[in-house]
Amino acid sequence: MTTWEYMTTPLIVHNTTAILNNWGAQGWELVQIVQGPEGGLVAYLKRPAGGA
């Protein structure tokens, strides 16, 4: 069975692509983007535990 690790990161609207590409290059897969409590965007990501 695959085990996962998760993380969240704030997204800056004018730099979203670069931020997501950076995390993707490290093996993180985008799960969801939601509006954070302060009104900004927050990305939820996952990767198999012990990933890159």
PyMOL Python script that loads the backbone (N, CA, C, O; Angstrom):
from pymol import cmd

cmd.read_pdbstr("""\
ATOM      1  N   MET A   1       0.843  -1.176   0.000  1.00  0.00           N
ATOM      2  CA  MET A   1       0.000   0.000   0.000  1.00  0.00           C
ATOM      3  C   MET A   1       0.895   1.249   0.000  1.00  0.00           C
ATOM      4  O   MET A   1       1.876   1.320   0.740  1.00  0.00           O
ATOM      5  N   THR A   2       0.548   2.210  -0.826  1.00  0.00           N
ATOM      6  CA  THR A   2       1.291   3.460  -0.883  1.00  0.00           C
ATOM      7  C   THR A   2       0.943   4.333   0.312  1.00  0.00           C
ATOM      8  O   THR A   2      -0.231   4.515   0.637  1.00  0.00           O
ATOM      9  N   THR A   3       1.951   4.865   0.955  1.00  0.00           N
ATOM     10  CA  THR A   3       1.733   5.864   1.998  1.00  0.00           C
ATOM     11  C   THR A   3       2.138   7.217   1.437  1.00  0.00           C
ATOM     12  O   THR A   3       3.040   7.303   0.603  1.00  0.00           O
ATOM     13  N   TRP A   4       1.479   8.267   1.889  1.00  0.00           N
ATOM     14  CA  TRP A   4       1.655   9.596   1.323  1.00  0.00           C
ATOM     15  C   TRP A   4       2.150  10.582   2.369  1.00  0.00           C
ATOM     16  O   TRP A   4       1.891  10.436   3.563  1.00  0.00           O
ATOM     17  N   GLU A   5       2.862  11.579   1.894  1.00  0.00           N
ATOM     18  CA  GLU A   5       3.145  12.747   2.720  1.00  0.00           C
ATOM     19  C   GLU A   5       2.464  13.925   2.027  1.00  0.00           C
ATOM     20  O   GLU A   5       2.328  13.953   0.804  1.00  0.00           O
ATOM     21  N   TYR A   6       2.045  14.881   2.826  1.00  0.00           N
ATOM     22  CA  TYR A   6       1.280  16.017   2.321  1.00  0.00           C
ATOM     23  C   TYR A   6       1.942  17.317   2.743  1.00  0.00           C
ATOM     24  O   TYR A   6       2.691  17.365   3.719  1.00  0.00           O
ATOM     25  N   MET A   7       1.652  18.364   1.992  1.00  0.00           N
ATOM     26  CA  MET A   7       2.129  19.678   2.383  1.00  0.00           C
ATOM     27  C   MET A   7       1.242  20.739   1.754  1.00  0.00           C
ATOM     28  O   MET A   7       0.548  20.498   0.765  1.00  0.00           O
ATOM     29  N   THR A   8       1.284  21.908   2.350  1.00  0.00           N
ATOM     30  CA  THR A   8       0.540  23.052   1.825  1.00  0.00           C
ATOM     31  C   THR A   8       1.522  24.182   1.546  1.00  0.00           C
ATOM     32  O   THR A   8       2.568  24.288   2.186  1.00  0.00           O
ATOM     33  N   THR A   9       1.168  25.016   0.587  1.00  0.00           N
ATOM     34  CA  THR A   9       1.992  26.177   0.278  1.00  0.00           C
ATOM     35  C   THR A   9       1.100  27.311  -0.216  1.00  0.00           C
ATOM     36  O   THR A   9       0.166  27.074  -0.982  1.00  0.00           O
ATOM     37  N   PRO A  10       1.376  28.532   0.212  1.00  0.00           N
ATOM     38  CA  PRO A  10       0.608  29.658  -0.300  1.00  0.00           C
ATOM     39  C   PRO A  10       1.001  29.908  -1.761  1.00  0.00           C
ATOM     40  O   PRO A  10       2.143  29.674  -2.156  1.00  0.00           O
ATOM     41  N   LEU A  11       0.047  30.382  -2.545  1.00  0.00           N
ATOM     42  CA  LEU A  11       0.307  30.708  -3.944  1.00  0.00           C
ATOM     43  C   LEU A  11       0.201  32.208  -4.149  1.00  0.00           C
ATOM     44  O   LEU A  11      -0.757  32.848  -3.717  1.00  0.00           O
ATOM     45  N   ILE A  12       1.202  32.749  -4.815  1.00  0.00           N
ATOM     46  CA  ILE A  12       1.182  34.159  -5.191  1.00  0.00           C
ATOM     47  C   ILE A  12       0.629  34.208  -6.607  1.00  0.00           C
ATOM     48  O   ILE A  12       1.204  33.609  -7.516  1.00  0.00           O
ATOM     49  N   VAL A  13      -0.472  34.909  -6.804  1.00  0.00           N
ATOM     50  CA  VAL A  13      -1.220  34.849  -8.056  1.00  0.00           C
ATOM     51  C   VAL A  13      -0.343  35.118  -9.278  1.00  0.00           C
ATOM     52  O   VAL A  13      -0.477  34.417 -10.281  1.00  0.00           O
ATOM     53  N   HIS A  14       0.540  36.099  -9.229  1.00  0.00           N
ATOM     54  CA  HIS A  14       1.349  36.419 -10.406  1.00  0.00           C
ATOM     55  C   HIS A  14       2.515  35.451 -10.615  1.00  0.00           C
ATOM     56  O   HIS A  14       3.262  35.592 -11.583  1.00  0.00           O
ATOM     57  N   ASN A  15       2.684  34.468  -9.722  1.00  0.00           N
ATOM     58  CA  ASN A  15       3.801  33.530  -9.821  1.00  0.00           C
ATOM     59  C   ASN A  15       3.355  32.080  -9.633  1.00  0.00           C
ATOM     60  O   ASN A  15       4.172  31.217  -9.316  1.00  0.00           O
ATOM     61  N   THR A  16       2.077  31.812  -9.826  1.00  0.00           N
ATOM     62  CA  THR A  16       1.511  30.490  -9.552  1.00  0.00           C
ATOM     63  C   THR A  16       2.196  29.380 -10.346  1.00  0.00           C
ATOM     64  O   THR A  16       2.554  28.348  -9.779  1.00  0.00           O
ATOM     65  N   THR A  17       2.379  29.576 -11.633  1.00  0.00           N
ATOM     66  CA  THR A  17       2.972  28.536 -12.475  1.00  0.00           C
ATOM     67  C   THR A  17       4.366  28.169 -12.001  1.00  0.00           C
ATOM     68  O   THR A  17       4.687  26.986 -11.890  1.00  0.00           O
ATOM     69  N   ALA A  18       5.190  29.151 -11.724  1.00  0.00           N
ATOM     70  CA  ALA A  18       6.561  28.873 -11.274  1.00  0.00           C
ATOM     71  C   ALA A  18       6.563  28.130  -9.942  1.00  0.00           C
ATOM     72  O   ALA A  18       7.352  27.206  -9.749  1.00  0.00           O
ATOM     73  N   ILE A  19       5.693  28.526  -9.028  1.00  0.00           N
ATOM     74  CA  ILE A  19       5.617  27.859  -7.723  1.00  0.00           C
ATOM     75  C   ILE A  19       5.219  26.398  -7.900  1.00  0.00           C
ATOM     76  O   ILE A  19       5.864  25.508  -7.345  1.00  0.00           O
ATOM     77  N   LEU A  20       4.161  26.148  -8.669  1.00  0.00           N
ATOM     78  CA  LEU A  20       3.695  24.768  -8.858  1.00  0.00           C
ATOM     79  C   LEU A  20       4.709  23.938  -9.637  1.00  0.00           C
ATOM     80  O   LEU A  20       4.895  22.761  -9.328  1.00  0.00           O
ATOM     81  N   ASN A  21       5.373  24.521 -10.643  1.00  0.00           N
ATOM     82  CA  ASN A  21       6.405  23.787 -11.386  1.00  0.00           C
ATOM     83  C   ASN A  21       7.570  23.422 -10.480  1.00  0.00           C
ATOM     84  O   ASN A  21       8.138  22.338 -10.614  1.00  0.00           O
ATOM     85  N   ASN A  22       7.937  24.306  -9.563  1.00  0.00           N
ATOM     86  CA  ASN A  22       9.019  24.021  -8.623  1.00  0.00           C
ATOM     87  C   ASN A  22       8.672  22.819  -7.744  1.00  0.00           C
ATOM     88  O   ASN A  22       9.485  21.907  -7.589  1.00  0.00           O
ATOM     89  N   TRP A  23       7.472  22.815  -7.171  1.00  0.00           N
ATOM     90  CA  TRP A  23       7.076  21.686  -6.326  1.00  0.00           C
ATOM     91  C   TRP A  23       6.913  20.408  -7.153  1.00  0.00           C
ATOM     92  O   TRP A  23       7.267  19.324  -6.690  1.00  0.00           O
ATOM     93  N   GLY A  24       6.383  20.526  -8.362  1.00  0.00           N
ATOM     94  CA  GLY A  24       6.234  19.364  -9.232  1.00  0.00           C
ATOM     95  C   GLY A  24       7.572  18.728  -9.569  1.00  0.00           C
ATOM     96  O   GLY A  24       7.678  17.503  -9.639  1.00  0.00           O
ATOM     97  N   ALA A  25       8.597  19.552  -9.781  1.00  0.00           N
ATOM     98  CA  ALA A  25       9.936  19.041 -10.076  1.00  0.00           C
ATOM     99  C   ALA A  25      10.517  18.265  -8.897  1.00  0.00           C
ATOM    100  O   ALA A  25      11.433  17.460  -9.068  1.00  0.00           O
ATOM    101  N   GLN A  26       9.984  18.508  -7.703  1.00  0.00           N
ATOM    102  CA  GLN A  26      10.439  17.800  -6.499  1.00  0.00           C
ATOM    103  C   GLN A  26       9.556  16.589  -6.186  1.00  0.00           C
ATOM    104  O   GLN A  26       9.681  15.977  -5.125  1.00  0.00           O
ATOM    105  N   GLY A  27       8.668  16.252  -7.116  1.00  0.00           N
ATOM    106  CA  GLY A  27       7.853  15.054  -6.961  1.00  0.00           C
ATOM    107  C   GLY A  27       6.492  15.274  -6.329  1.00  0.00           C
ATOM    108  O   GLY A  27       5.769  14.309  -6.081  1.00  0.00           O
ATOM    109  N   TRP A  28       6.118  16.536  -6.057  1.00  0.00           N
ATOM    110  CA  TRP A  28       4.828  16.828  -5.442  1.00  0.00           C
ATOM    111  C   TRP A  28       3.745  16.926  -6.501  1.00  0.00           C
ATOM    112  O   TRP A  28       3.960  17.517  -7.559  1.00  0.00           O
ATOM    113  N   GLU A  29       2.585  16.349  -6.223  1.00  0.00           N
ATOM    114  CA  GLU A  29       1.423  16.386  -7.112  1.00  0.00           C
ATOM    115  C   GLU A  29       0.357  17.281  -6.498  1.00  0.00           C
ATOM    116  O   GLU A  29       0.011  17.144  -5.324  1.00  0.00           O
ATOM    117  N   LEU A  30      -0.157  18.197  -7.305  1.00  0.00           N
ATOM    118  CA  LEU A  30      -1.208  19.090  -6.837  1.00  0.00           C
ATOM    119  C   LEU A  30      -2.490  18.308  -6.604  1.00  0.00           C
ATOM    120  O   LEU A  30      -2.932  17.557  -7.474  1.00  0.00           O
ATOM    121  N   VAL A  31      -3.086  18.482  -5.433  1.00  0.00           N
ATOM    122  CA  VAL A  31      -4.349  17.827  -5.097  1.00  0.00           C
ATOM    123  C   VAL A  31      -5.497  18.822  -5.227  1.00  0.00           C
ATOM    124  O   VAL A  31      -6.549  18.506  -5.784  1.00  0.00           O
ATOM    125  N   GLN A  32      -5.280  20.032  -4.703  1.00  0.00           N
ATOM    126  CA  GLN A  32      -6.368  21.007  -4.657  1.00  0.00           C
ATOM    127  C   GLN A  32      -5.815  22.392  -4.364  1.00  0.00           C
ATOM    128  O   GLN A  32      -4.778  22.540  -3.717  1.00  0.00           O
ATOM    129  N   ILE A  33      -6.523  23.403  -4.850  1.00  0.00           N
ATOM    130  CA  ILE A  33      -6.234  24.789  -4.490  1.00  0.00           C
ATOM    131  C   ILE A  33      -7.496  25.349  -3.846  1.00  0.00           C
ATOM    132  O   ILE A  33      -8.589  25.230  -4.399  1.00  0.00           O
ATOM    133  N   VAL A  34      -7.341  25.955  -2.681  1.00  0.00           N
ATOM    134  CA  VAL A  34      -8.481  26.540  -1.967  1.00  0.00           C
ATOM    135  C   VAL A  34      -8.136  27.956  -1.536  1.00  0.00           C
ATOM    136  O   VAL A  34      -6.969  28.344  -1.493  1.00  0.00           O
ATOM    137  N   GLN A  35      -9.156  28.703  -1.225  1.00  0.00           N
ATOM    138  CA  GLN A  35      -8.942  30.041  -0.685  1.00  0.00           C
ATOM    139  C   GLN A  35      -8.611  29.909   0.788  1.00  0.00           C
ATOM    140  O   GLN A  35      -9.335  29.259   1.542  1.00  0.00           O
ATOM    141  N   GLY A  36      -7.505  30.535   1.196  1.00  0.00           N
ATOM    142  CA  GLY A  36      -7.060  30.451   2.582  1.00  0.00           C
ATOM    143  C   GLY A  36      -7.848  31.369   3.493  1.00  0.00           C
ATOM    144  O   GLY A  36      -8.658  32.168   3.024  1.00  0.00           O
ATOM    145  N   PRO A  37      -7.619  31.262   4.783  1.00  0.00           N
ATOM    146  CA  PRO A  37      -8.360  32.058   5.763  1.00  0.00           C
ATOM    147  C   PRO A  37      -8.121  33.563   5.627  1.00  0.00           C
ATOM    148  O   PRO A  37      -8.967  34.364   6.024  1.00  0.00           O
ATOM    149  N   GLU A  38      -6.976  33.947   5.070  1.00  0.00           N
ATOM    150  CA  GLU A  38      -6.667  35.366   4.886  1.00  0.00           C
ATOM    151  C   GLU A  38      -7.097  35.858   3.510  1.00  0.00           C
ATOM    152  O   GLU A  38      -6.892  37.028   3.186  1.00  0.00           O
ATOM    153  N   GLY A  39      -7.688  34.992   2.699  1.00  0.00           N
ATOM    154  CA  GLY A  39      -8.167  35.374   1.379  1.00  0.00           C
ATOM    155  C   GLY A  39      -7.263  34.972   0.235  1.00  0.00           C
ATOM    156  O   GLY A  39      -7.697  34.998  -0.917  1.00  0.00           O
ATOM    157  N   GLY A  40      -6.009  34.599   0.509  1.00  0.00           N
ATOM    158  CA  GLY A  40      -5.101  34.168  -0.552  1.00  0.00           C
ATOM    159  C   GLY A  40      -5.362  32.717  -0.935  1.00  0.00           C
ATOM    160  O   GLY A  40      -6.207  32.046  -0.342  1.00  0.00           O
ATOM    161  N   LEU A  41      -4.626  32.245  -1.935  1.00  0.00           N
ATOM    162  CA  LEU A  41      -4.775  30.865  -2.379  1.00  0.00           C
ATOM    163  C   LEU A  41      -3.762  29.972  -1.686  1.00  0.00           C
ATOM    164  O   LEU A  41      -2.626  30.374  -1.437  1.00  0.00           O
ATOM    165  N   VAL A  42      -4.194  28.746  -1.377  1.00  0.00           N
ATOM    166  CA  VAL A  42      -3.334  27.753  -0.752  1.00  0.00           C
ATOM    167  C   VAL A  42      -3.402  26.483  -1.587  1.00  0.00           C
ATOM    168  O   VAL A  42      -4.489  26.007  -1.914  1.00  0.00           O
ATOM    169  N   ALA A  43      -2.241  25.933  -1.933  1.00  0.00           N
ATOM    170  CA  ALA A  43      -2.179  24.681  -2.682  1.00  0.00           C
ATOM    171  C   ALA A  43      -1.913  23.527  -1.719  1.00  0.00           C
ATOM    172  O   ALA A  43      -1.073  23.625  -0.825  1.00  0.00           O
ATOM    173  N   TYR A  44      -2.640  22.441  -1.920  1.00  0.00           N
ATOM    174  CA  TYR A  44      -2.429  21.199  -1.173  1.00  0.00           C
ATOM    175  C   TYR A  44      -1.777  20.210  -2.131  1.00  0.00           C
ATOM    176  O   TYR A  44      -2.283  19.972  -3.228  1.00  0.00           O
ATOM    177  N   LEU A  45      -0.650  19.635  -1.712  1.00  0.00           N
ATOM    178  CA  LEU A  45       0.109  18.737  -2.550  1.00  0.00           C
ATOM    179  C   LEU A  45       0.391  17.436  -1.812  1.00  0.00           C
ATOM    180  O   LEU A  45       0.347  17.379  -0.583  1.00  0.00           O
ATOM    181  N   LYS A  46       0.685  16.381  -2.592  1.00  0.00           N
ATOM    182  CA  LYS A  46       1.036  15.087  -1.993  1.00  0.00           C
ATOM    183  C   LYS A  46       2.110  14.432  -2.844  1.00  0.00           C
ATOM    184  O   LYS A  46       2.284  14.761  -4.018  1.00  0.00           O
ATOM    185  N   ARG A  47       2.827  13.493  -2.228  1.00  0.00           N
ATOM    186  CA  ARG A  47       3.762  12.633  -2.933  1.00  0.00           C
ATOM    187  C   ARG A  47       3.946  11.367  -2.106  1.00  0.00           C
ATOM    188  O   ARG A  47       3.685  11.376  -0.903  1.00  0.00           O
ATOM    189  N   PRO A  48       4.387  10.286  -2.724  1.00  0.00           N
ATOM    190  CA  PRO A  48       4.622   9.077  -1.950  1.00  0.00           C
ATOM    191  C   PRO A  48       5.648   9.362  -0.845  1.00  0.00           C
ATOM    192  O   PRO A  48       6.626  10.076  -1.070  1.00  0.00           O
ATOM    193  N   ALA A  49       5.427   8.815   0.320  1.00  0.00           N
ATOM    194  CA  ALA A  49       6.345   9.011   1.445  1.00  0.00           C
ATOM    195  C   ALA A  49       7.730   8.525   1.040  1.00  0.00           C
ATOM    196  O   ALA A  49       7.879   7.487   0.396  1.00  0.00           O
ATOM    197  N   GLY A  50       8.733   9.294   1.428  1.00  0.00           N
ATOM    198  CA  GLY A  50      10.107   8.954   1.063  1.00  0.00           C
ATOM    199  C   GLY A  50      10.456   9.437  -0.334  1.00  0.00           C
ATOM    200  O   GLY A  50      11.453   8.998  -0.908  1.00  0.00           O
ATOM    201  N   GLY A  51       9.631  10.354  -0.904  1.00  0.00           N
ATOM    202  CA  GLY A  51       9.841  10.871  -2.259  1.00  0.00           C
ATOM    203  C   GLY A  51      11.098  11.701  -2.403  1.00  0.00           C
ATOM    204  O   GLY A  51      11.896  11.837  -1.476  1.00  0.00           O
ATOM    205  N   ALA A  52      11.248  12.253  -3.600  1.00  0.00           N
ATOM    206  CA  ALA A  52      12.450  13.025  -3.960  1.00  0.00           C
ATOM    207  C   ALA A  52      12.704  14.192  -3.056  1.00  0.00           C
ATOM    208  O   ALA A  52      13.678  14.920  -3.248  1.00  0.00           O
TER     209      ALA A  52
END
""", "prot")
cmd.dss("prot")
cmd.show_as("cartoon", "prot")
cmd.util.cbc("prot")
cmd.orient("prot")
